[in-house]
């Protein structure tokens, strides 16, 4: 039983990291698109940011977040949505 609990906690921790990493990647792609003068780079970065956003949203409900983690993830989701809206 203890091993399962450790495994579940480890899995949850990895999942939280995965979601925050995807959101961070999406934010970075948006920032790069905003600073780029190339239309090709712009489109590519927006597409990658949207994909990261969609992936994070698909997985966010699969893991148990602490209150602090949930607040942080929600802030990142809101920030990424704002950046994507600005780029459109």
Secondary structure, DSSP 8 states (H G I E B T S, - for coil): -HHHHHHHHHHHHHHHHHHHHHHHHHHHHHHHHHH---HHHHHHHHHHHHHHHHHHHHHGGGS---HHHHHHHHHHHHHHHHHHHHH-
